[in-house]
Amino acid sequence: MPLVGAQGPLAAITQTLSHPNLHGALVVGEFGTGKSAIARQLVTMGDPQQTRFFLVRATENLAEVPYGALGPYLSHATPQTLDSSLSALRALVAYFRAASEGRSAVVVVDDAQYLDDDSSHILTQLVISRIIKVVLFSDGLPPRTGDLFSLYTDGFISRVDLSGLEDEDAVALCEAIQGGRLSRGAGHYLARQSAGNPLMLRALLDHAAATGELVEQDGVWCLSGRFHPPAPPLMDLAKTVLRELTEQERTAYEVVALSGGISQTQLAAIEEDVVAQQLVRRGLLRPRDSSSTDLRVAHPMMTRVLRALVPAGRSADLRRRLFDDAVVPPAVDDGMIDYLDWALDCGMAVPPDILLTAARTAAHVSSTESALRFARAARAAGEESAGGVEEARVRVGLGEYAVAVELLDQVLADPGRPVVAADAAALKALACVQRGDDPRGIHAIADACAERLVAVFGDEDAESVEQADQRERAGQGLRLLHLFGWILEGEFDTALAEADAFDAVLAPPNAESESSLPVLLLLFRGEIDAALGQCDTALAGIRAAVDAVDRSHGNLEYLRPRLVARYVSALIHAGEITAAQGVLEEYRQRPVVSVEYIAGPLAALEAVLEARRGKFRTALTLLEPALACLRRVDSEMLLPYALGVAAWAAHSLGDHGAVAVFEKEFAGVASIGSRPLLLLGQAFLAAAGTGGTDAPADVGGLEALADAAREASFRSCEKDMLELLAVLGDTARTWRLAELADQFEGAEAQVLSRFAHAQADRDANALLAVADRAEEIQKIPLAAEASARAMRLFEEEGDGRARRMALRAVRHRQSLLEGVVAHEEGDTRGSHDLTTREREIARLAANGASNRAIAETLVLSTRTVEGHLYRIYGKLGITTREELEGEMKAYDDEH
């Protein structure tokens, strides 16, 4: 494998070897962290004229052989020499001095924990005598002898700890092996499941590629969403790990892995606490977090492998010893899915309501096989309809829409309970619109379900209290379904009225309730507010929905991926770029996530964020793998919008061939999802155009789309289009941008309002102030355009000095862009740059030279120097020599 992520440890070792008061390093890392590879790399490094490395490979087989590991360097020693440690020491001293030829001798010992007593003792003497320096690679196990390792405790050598690869390094390693890019979700899955352990990472990668868990899509390696039992190579790896453990350690490790994580108190009931601490020190177990006593396996992939490896009888016995016959699942973050998988493995009777909740959660946190298992177990336990809905939910998550709709139609044809029927109708509507059906069909699905419930359940007067509650909750669910349809259609006024009416009768979310309805209402209300420009209100509503999920003890965890996606989208369109980045990173660091969302919707939104910052190359780099994932499954129906943004980014980078490809694909998916978002995707395509490098953007087409957005009352969509027109240099719609932005909330709206008013008033100074504020909130394209417009206004006014100041701002902001939003009015080049001769004269004058001195230095006449200075003052917008020094410093900085 390529040696990735070893630069830091190698640098630390090299620095230690060059330290005058240290004599080497102890390098400690768990099994599989690449100690041997780093040791081999180390001996090839350094200046061969200054240092000679000697590699010693200790092994368990040679651990009982005196001087076994040092045999290659004692090959000429006689048996009599090896009878005495002193004579053996002298032999090694002679060898190392001769072989190093006056250079520093460094002995690198791989697997130093296996060194025999004699080798350890003699190497210790060589280090203390300053004959050699030593680098010991060890896995942290207690060494057979303490002599050599005491060099660290006595301060002779330093310690370097090897940890798992960082996520970026893990992804780089996988991409080097696969020969192609990984999606964000695939990279996250492989890095987290292996905890960055290179050996486990490679084994998991090989397994994923061989079984189809990892598939190539448009040149990008993506997760298929289907996971398979561990194959023999993974099983062999686990056996290698287990072989190093004592019986007590193995028992503790298996229990923690199979259970998904338990407290040290629970583990102490079957094993001594010291055993768990040994496993923590060896890097096989870890606390859940810094303040917790709960333990988990350090490499989550080992849970799946051990479930297949531990015999069924032993597994059942371990579970019985730990939990008796109780089934009390922990929260999802604490290992709920693994806990329930183990319970089913052991033949435990899990209540169907627990299975249904777990199935819904597992489907949304990328545990599809467990979700299907829980749903089928619930069906077998009597929850045929509800289990069918949860199985269909998994199918929707896999993009198997036809299978999902067929399952849901079976439930809707013979509904067992009203609430289950309403869930089935909502899921069917989602499957239909995700595959490209018209969102108006959502209302027909909701109405058909309502009619079917009336036909099946009959007279309301004869209902029990439970039946009435079921019917009421089903009715509320169908109302929310209608609300979802209106949002997708862009009927925001209708949706707002319904949300207001619904809000008046629906109780707010609380920690005790498991109902998703209040949380979804908060989400939908936030989307409506965002579309109508009430950004602050929208963000507060969606944030309240996220908080409700946090308080639900995991019962509503399945809603989190969707909430995060909508929250990030709202933050981006409110101009809260930094906050959006923070929410994305916070979600990626959670212990349980949806890798499908990380790979597709969230990666696409991060790319949109970068494009709005003017980082077009970064945006396109993120979008390419995100688009590959969205083509497989598009849970948030972002593909058309993402294609439009990709076309705009490619245009800004001058890649018009890519623009044409994205435009062609857009035409094939332009029926999917939200009508306002589709229109906005078209706007980005219109801005990108389809011409060559010098072709202007299709401003006329973009203006027509802005008119269409205004006519349809897609206010947020229209605002984004008008901003795009402004960035492209179009001034005809400035009045409308001012009118619209004045009605919006949020930092972005404030900047757009100030920009539009300053442009309408032709106020150059106000435009510069707006540009400063736009840069603060990372809207760099708008900042660059505002600066350019201010520069042109100063030029029209004949204010050369102010123009020069604006020019600096333009160049600074254009330097922050990746790619160029090219249009003629934004061109900052021209006759105002100084010629080579003018720069020479200006620099001498700025340094205090008189006109005569300048003339003598450059062999010119004094009158020629005066003429040059006159033109220089005009170009720089100054009138006196005193101003020249500062202007020339600024000029040199710009160039």
N, C-alpha and C positions, 0 to 999 in steps of 0.2 A: 504494500500500500504506500501511497505518497506520504511523506512525513509532514503532517500538517499540525500546526499549533505547538511545535516544539521550540520555536524561536526563543520564547521567554525562558523556559528552563535551561536551554543551552547557553543563553546569555548569562544567566545567574551562575551556572557552573563555571563558565569561562572567567567571569569576574572573580569568583572565589579562588580559582587557580592562580590568578595574577596578584592576589592579595599577599603582601609580604608577611603577615602574621598568621595566615591560615595555611593549612597543609592539605586541603581537599574539601570534599563535600559528601554528605550522605543524602542520596536522592531516594525519596520514599514515594511509592505510588501503588495503588491497588492492582490486582490482576487485570491485565489487558490494557493498561494505560500507555504501553509503548516503551517500557523501560529498556528493553533489549535493542529496539530500533534507535533510541536516543543514544544508547551506549555505543552502538556501531557508528552512528553519525559523529559522535564526539571524537572518536579516534582518528577520523579523517580531517578534523578541524585543526586550527592552530598553525603556527609557523613551523614547518619542519626543520628550519634552521635553529629554532629555539627550544622545541619540545619534542620528545619521543613518547608515544603512547604504547602501553602494553595492555592487551585485553585478556582478562581472566574470566572464564566461564565456570562458575560454581554450579554443581548439580546435586540433586538429592542422592543420586547413586554414588557419587564420590565423597559424600559427606563423612563416611566412616573410614576413608583412606587417608593416611597421613600425607600431607602435602599433595593431595590428589588434584586440587584445582591448580596448583603451581607446577604440575608435572612438566608442561612444555618449557618452562624456564629452568628446570633442574635435570634436563635430559642427560647432561654430561656428568652429573654428580654420581659418585660411587655409593654403594649401599652403606659403606662405613661413614661417608659424609652425612647421610640422612639419619644415622643413628644418634647424632648429637644436634640439638637445635642450634648450638653455637656454630658448628661447622656448616650447617645448612644455611644459617644466616650469612656467613662469610661467602658461601658459594653464590648466593643471590646478590649480595653486594657487588661481588666481582662481575656477575653477569650484567646487572643493570648499568654499572659504570662503563663496561665495555660496549654494551649495545647502544647506550645513549650517546656515546662519543662526545661527552662534554655538554650535552644538552640536558634540560630538565627532564627527569623521568616521571611519568604519570601512569600509575597502574589503575585501570578501570575494571572493576569487579562487578559482573552481572550476576544477579540472584545471590547477593552476598550473604543472605540469611542461611545459605546452605554450606558456607565455608567450614571446612574441618577445623578442629582446634589448633592444630599445628600451623596450618596456613594462616589462620587468623592471628595467632601469636606472632609469627615471624613478620607479617606485613605491618603489624602494629609497631614492632621494633624498628622496621625500616622507615616508617613515617616519623617516629619520635627522633630517630637519628638524622632526619632530614636527608636521607638518601633518595626517597621518593615522595611524591604526593599521591593521594589516592582519591578515587571517586567510587563510592559504593552505591550500587543500585539494589534496593530492597523493597519487598512488598509490605513491609510493616509487621510481618510475623515476628514473634520472639526469636532472636538469632540462636543458633546452637551454642555459640560462645560469645561472651560479652567483651572480649579483648578489643577487637577492632571497632565495635560499635561504641565503646567507651571513649573513643577519640572525639565523638560528637559531644557527649556529656562533659568531657574535660576541656572542651573549647579548642581542640586542635583543628577540627573541621567544622564547616557550617552545614545547615540542613536546607534542602530544596524539596518542596512538596509538589508532586505531580497530581493535578486534578484532571477531571474530565475535560474534553474539548468544549470551548465556548460554542454556542449555537452556530455562529457564523463559520467557525472552523469545521464544525461537524458537517455543515451543508457543503462547504468547499471540498471536503474529503469525499463525500458521496458523489458530488458532481464530477470530480476527477475520475472516480471509479466508473460511473455510469456513462461518462462522456457526453453529458448534456445537463441542462438546467433542471433544478427541482422546483416544484411549486412551494409557496410558503407553508402550506399545510403539510406537505410531505417532509420538508425539512424539519418542521416543528415536531412532527411525530417521531421521526427517526432519532433526532437529537434528544428528545425528552425520554423516549422509551429506553434508550441506551445510557442515559445520563452522561452522554459525551464520551463514554468508554470506547476507545477506537476499535478494540477487538469485538466487543459486543455490537457496536455500530455496523461493522463490516458484516458480521453474521446476520444481523437483522436485515440489512440492505440486500444481501444475497437471497435471503428467504423471501422478502417482499417482491423482489424482481422475478424470482423463480415461480412463485405461486400466483402472480397476477394481482397481488395487493398494490403493487406499483406498476403503473402502465404509462406508456409514452403517448402523449396527446399533443400534436402539433409541435413536436420537438421538445416538449416539456414533460418531465416525469411527475405524474400526479398520482394520488391515492385513488384507488377504485372504489373505496368504501366497503369492500368486502374483505374480511380477514380470515385466515385459514389456520388450522392446527399447526403447531410447530413441527417442522420437518427434522430428520435425523441430525443435520449439522447443528441446529439450535439445541437439540437435546444433548448432543455430545458436549457442547460448550457448557451447558448447565452441569453435566456430570463432572466436568473438569473442575468447576467451582466447588461442587459438593465434595469432591474427593479430598480437598484440603481441610475439610471441617471434621471436628470431633462429632461423635454421635449426638451430644447435647447441643452443639452448635447447629448441626444440621436440623434437628427437631425445631429449634427456635426459628431458624431461617425459613423453614417450610411453613410453619404456623403463621408467621408475619406475612409471607408472600401470599398464601392461600386466602387469608382473611381480608386482604386489602389494607391491612394496618390495624394494629391494636395498641393498647396502652401497656406500659411496662408493668403495671400492676396485674393486668390480665395475664401477661406472659410469665410473670413470676409464679403464677399458680401451677405451671407445669415445668418451668426451668428456673434455675437460679439467675438472679439479676446480673451477675458477673458475666454470664454467657452472652447476654444481649450486648453488654458493653464491649466485649471482645469483638463481636460482629460489627459494631459501630466503628471501632478503631480500625478494623480491616476494610472498611468502606463498603460493606455489604448491606448494612442497615443504616438508616438515618432518622433523626427526629423529624416529625412532620414540619415543625418550624422551630425557630430559636427559643420560643417560650413554652414548647409543648414537651410532654413526656411520652406522647404517642410515637410509635415506631412504624416505619414503612421500609420496604425494600428500596435500596438505593437505585436499582435499575428496574423500572416497572415492567420491562419485557420479561423479566424472570418470573413474574406472576403467571403469565400465560404458559410459559414453558413448564413450570413446576406443576401446574394443574394437569398437564399431560403426563408428567414424569412420575409423580407420586402415585403409588398403587392405590386403588379405590378403597381397599380395606384400611390401609394406614391413614388415608385422608379422612375417612369417616371417623376413625378412632381419635385423631387429633382434634377434629371439630367438636366431638362429644366431650372430650376432656376440657375444652376451652369454653364452650357455650352450653353444654348440656343439650337439651332439645329445643331451646328457645330460639326464636327467629325475631331479632330486634335489630333491623338494619341501621347502620349509622347514616349520617348525612352523605350526600354524594361526594363532597370534598374529602370525606374521611374514609372512602373506600366502599361505598354502598354497592356498587355494581359487582366488584370482586366478591364481596361478602355474600351476595345473593347467588352469584354463580356457584360459589362453593357450597352453599346450602342446597341448591338443586343437584349438584354433583353427588352430594351425600344422601340424596333421597328425602330431604326434609320437606314437610308440607308447608309451603309458603302461602300465606293468605293472598287471595286473588287481588284484593285492593292494593296491597304492597307491590305485587307483580305489575299491575297496570301503571302505577305511578313510576316504578323503576323503568318499565319499557318506554314510557314517554320521555323520561330523562335521558336514558341511554341512547335513544334515537337522535337526540339533539347534542350529544357530546361525543359523537363519532364512535360509539360502541354498538355498531349495527348488529353484530351477531348476538350479543347479549340482549339487545332490544327485541329481536325476533324470538329468541328463546323465551324471554319473559312473557311476550305476548301469546305465544303458543301454550305456555304453561298456564296462563290465565284462562285461555279458551278451554283447555282440558279440565280446569277447575270449575267450569260452569259459566264463565264470562265470555260466551261465544261472540256476542256483538261487540262488546268493549275490546276484547282481544283482537277481533278483526280490524277495528279502527286503529289500534296501535300497530298492528302489522302493516296496515296501509300507510301509516305515518313513516315507517321505515322505507317503504317502497318509494314514497314521494321524495324522501331524502336521498335516495339512490338514483332519482330521475326515471324510475320505472312507473310512469304516469298511467299507462293503460292498465297495468296490473292493479295499481292502487284504486283507480276508479271502479274497476270491476268488483273489488272487495267491498268498497264503500256502497256501491249500488245494492249489494246483497244485504248490507245492514239497513239501508234506507227502505228496502222493499218490505222488511219485516222487523221494524224497530222494537227492541226489547224495552228500552227506557227512553223517555224524551230527551234527557241530557245527552245520552250516547248518540241518539239520532242527530241532534244539533251539532255535536262534534264531528260526526260523519259528514254532514252537509258542509261544514266549514272547511274540512280537509279536502273534500271533493272540489269545492270551489278553488282552493289554493292549487290543487293539482292541475285543474283545467287552465287557469290563467298562467301558470308556470310553463305549460306546454304551448301557450300561444293563443288560447281562446279569448274571445272578446270579453272584457271585464263586465259588460252589461249582462252577461249570462249568470253572474253571481246572484242577481236578484231572483232569477227564475229557479235556481237551485234552492235558495232560502224559502221561497214561496211554496215550492213543491213539498219541501220537508214539513212546513207548517200544515199544509193541507193533509198530508199523510198522517201526521200526529192527531189531527182532529178525527180523521176517519178511524184510526185504530183505537184511540183512548176514549172517544165518545164524550158523554155529557160531563161538563165540569162540576155540576151540582152533586154528582155521585162520587166525587173524588175524595180520597183520604187526605189527611194533612201532608203525608209524604208525597202522594201523587201530585197534589197541588204545588208543592215546592219544586218537584221535578219539572212540571209543566212551566212554572214561572222561570226557572233557570234556563230551560230550553228556549223559551221565548226571548229571554235576554240575549242568549247566544246568537239567535237568528237576527236580532236587531243589530248586534255587532257585525254580523256578516253583511248585512245591507250597508252598514257604515263603511266597511272595508271596500265594498264595491264602489260606493260614491267617491271614496278617496282615489281609487285607481282611475276612475273616469275623470277626475278633476272637478267633480261637482261639489266644490268646497262649501258653498253657501248652504246647500241642502244638508251636507254632512255636518256642518256647524250647528244648524238648528236641531238635528237629531241628537248630536252629542250633548247639547245643552239640556234637551228634554230627558235624555237617558241619565245624565249626571245627577239630575234632581231626584231620581228614584233608586239609584244604585249606591250601595254603601261603599265608602272608600276602602282600599285594601288594608288588612291588618295581619299581624303575625300569625294569628290563630287560623285564619281562613286559608283554604287550599284552592279557592276559586281563582281562575285566571281572568275572569271578566272585568273586575275593577282595574287590574293592571293593563289589560288590553285597551280599555277605555282611555286610560291616561296616555297610552302610546298613541292611539288614533287621534285623540284630542291634540296631542303635541304635533303630530304630522299636519293636522289641519291648520293649527296656529302658525307653523313654520311656512306653509304654503301661502298664507295670507299676510306674511310679513311680521307676525308677532313673535319674533325670534326669541326674545328673553322669556316670554311666557311659554313658548314651545319647549325650550331647553329645561325650564323648571319642571314642566309636566313629565317629560321623558325621564329626567333625573329622578323624579318621585317614583316612577315606575321601576327604575333600576333599584332604588332603595327598598321598594316593596319586595323585590326578588331577594335582596340581601337579607331581609328580615324573615323570609319564609322557611328558614332551616332546610333549604334544599328542595322544598315541595314545588317551587316554581322555577327551578333552575333551568328547565327546558326553554323558558322564555328569554333567557339572557342573551344568546347569540343575536336574536332578532332585535332586541332592545339596544344592544351595543351598536349594531349596524345603523339603526335609525338615529341613535344619539350622535354618532360620529358624523353622519350625513348632515344632521341639523347644525352641528358645530361648524362644519366646513362652510355651509351656506350662510352662517351668521358671521363668518370671518374670524372665528375662534380657532385659528390654526394650531397654536400651541396646545390648547386644551384638547383638541381632537387627537393630536399625536399622543398625548398623555393617556387618553382613554384607550386607544389602540394598544399601547404598550402594557397598560394595566391588565387588559383582557388577556394578552398573550402570556403574561406571567402567572395567570391563575392556575391552580393545580389541575382543574378539569375544564377543558375547552372543546369547542367544535373545530376540528382541523379543517372541515369542509368550509366553514366560514372564514377561517384564517387564510385558507388558500384562495378562495374566490371573492366573496363580497367585501371582506375587510381589506384584502390586498388591493382590490379595485378602488375602494374608497381612499386608501392611502395614496394611490397613484393620482386620483383626482385632486387630493390635497396638494401633492407636489406640483401638479400642473398649474394649479391656482397660485402657487408660489413662484411660478416661472421656471421651475426645475423640470424642464421638458424631457431631458435625457433620463433623469431619474424616474420620471413618471412612466416613460415608455418601457424602461427596464422592469418596472414593477408590473406594468399592465400585460406584458406578453405572457408570463406564466399565469397571471390571474385570468386572462381571457381563455386560456386553455382549460382552466378549471370551470369557468362559467359556461363554456360550451358543453360540458358534461352535465353539470347540475347548476341551476341558476335560482337559488332559493329566494333571493331578493329581487329577481327580475331586473338586473343591472346591465345585462349584456349589451343592449342597444346603446344605452348611455355611455358605457365604458368604451364601446367602439368609436363613438363620436369624439370622446376625449382623446382616444389613441390617435385618431386622424388629426386632431388639432395639434397634438404634441409632435407627431411626425412632420406635419407641415412646418412647425416652428423650427424643426431641426433640418429642414430642407429635403426631407425624404418623401418626395411626391409619389414615388412608386408605391410606398406603403400606404399613403393616403388613399390611393385608388383601390387597393386591396381591402382596406377597412370599409370603404364606402360600399363596395360590392357585397361584403358580408352583411353590412347593416341592412341592405335591401331585403335580405333573406330572413331577418329576425325582427323587422320593424312592426310586428304585431304583438310583441311580448311586453306585458307589464303596464306600468303607469303611463297614462296619456301625457301628462306634463313632462315626465322624464324622457319619453320618446321624442317629444318636440324639442327638448333641450339637446338631446343627442343629435337631432337633425341640425340644430343651430351650430353645433361645433363642426359638423361636416360641412355646412355652408361656409363657415369661416375658413376652414382648411382649403376649400376649393379642390379642383382636380387638375389644375394647370401645372406648368413647369415651374422651375425655380424662380423665375421673375414674374410669374403671373400673380395679379392681385387677388386678395380674398374676395369671395362672392358676397360683397356687402349688400347688394340688392336683394339677394336671396335671404340673407340674415335679417334684413329689415322687414321683409314679408313675413318671416316666421315670428318676429317680435310683434307685428300687427295681429297675427293669428293668436298668439299667446294673450294679447290684451283683449281681443274679442271673446276669448274663452274664459277670461278672468283667471288665468294662470299667473298670478301676480309675481310670485317668487321666480317662476320660470322666465317671465318677461324681464324682471330686474337683471337676471344673469345674462340674458341676451343683450340688453342695453349696455351692460358693462363690457361685454365682448366687443360690441360695436365701438365703444369708447377707446378700448385698448387698440383697436385696429385703426384709430385715427378719425373715425366718423363723428362729425359734430352735429349732424342734423337732428338727432334725437336727444340732445342734451337736456332740453326743456322737459321731456317726458321722464328722463332718468331722475332729474331733480324732483319732479312731482311725485314719483313713485317712492324714491328713497326717503323723502320726508315723512312718509307714512309708515316706514318700517322701523323695527327695533333692532338693536345690536350694533356692534362696533363697525361691521362692514357697511351697514346702511348709513351710518354717520359719515364715514369717509366718502362714500359715493355721493351723498348729498352735498357735502362741502366741495367735492370735485366738480359736480355738475353746476353748482351755483357760481363757483369761481370761473369756470369756463364760460358760462353765460354772461357773466359780468366782465369777462376778459381781464381778470385780475391776476397778473403774473405772480405777485407776492403770495396771494392766497393759494395759488396752485402749488407753489414751492412748499408751503406749510402743509398742504394736503399730501404732497408726495412724501414728506417726512413721516406723517402719521400712517400713510399706507405702508411704508417700509417697516414701521414698528409692528404692524399686525401681519407682516410678511406677504402683503399683496404687492409683490415686486413689479409685475407687468404694469399695474395701474400707477405705481410710483414712478416708473420710468416714463410712462406716457405723460403724466402730469408735469414732470420736470421738463420734458421735451416741449410741451405746449407753453410752459412758462418761458423757456428759452426763446421760442419764436416770437412771443409777445414782446419780450424785451428788445429783440432785434427790430421789430416793427417800430417800437418807440425810440429806437436809436440809443438805447442805454447799453453801451458796449460792456461796461463793467458788470452790470447785473446779468447780461447775457453770458458773460464768461463764468460767472458764479453758477448759473443754471446749467451751463455746459458740463461743469465738473460733476454736478449732481446726476445729470443724464448718464455720463460715462460710468460713474460709480454704480448706478443702478443697472445699467446694461451689463456691467461686469458680473452682476449677481445672477443674471439670467443664464440658463442653459439652453442655447438656441436663441433665435432672434424673432420677435414679432415684427416682421419687416413690412414697413410701408413708407412711402416717400417722405411724409411729413415728419417722421421720427428720425430722419437721417441727421446725425450731428456732425457729419464731416463737411468741410467746405473751405473757403478761402481764409478762414480765421486762424488756421494753424500758422505758426511762425515758420519761415524758411530757415535753412541751415545758417546762412549769414546773419539773419535777424536774431537767431538764438545766441550766436557768438557775441554779437554787440550787446544784446539785452543782458547777458550774463555778466559781461565786463562792467556795464553800467550799474547793474545791481550790486556789484562788489565794490562800488565807489570810484571807479575809474572815470576821469574826465573825458569829454569828447575828443580832445587833442590826444590824450594818452591812448584812447581806443584806436584813433586813426593811425598812430605810430605803430601800435602793436599789430594791427591787421593790414598795414601798408595801404591805407585809404586816405582820401581827403577828409578834412573835418566836415565839409558840407555834405559829403556822402553819408557820414555817420549821423549827422543831424537829420537827414532825410529818412534814414532807416529808423531812427528813434521815433520820428513822427508817425510812421506807419505802425511801429510796434505799439505805441500808446493807443492808437485807434483799435488795433486788433484786441488788445487786452482790456480796453475800456477804462483806461486810466489817463491822468493828465499831468502827473508829476513824477520826477525821478524817485521821490521818497516812497511812492507806492510800488515801485518796480520790484524791489527785493522780495516782498511777499508774493507778488503775482508770479514771479519766476520760480519761486519754490513750489507754488501750487502747480504751475505748468509742468515742471520737471516730475512732480509726483504723478500727474495724470499720464505722462508719457513713459 
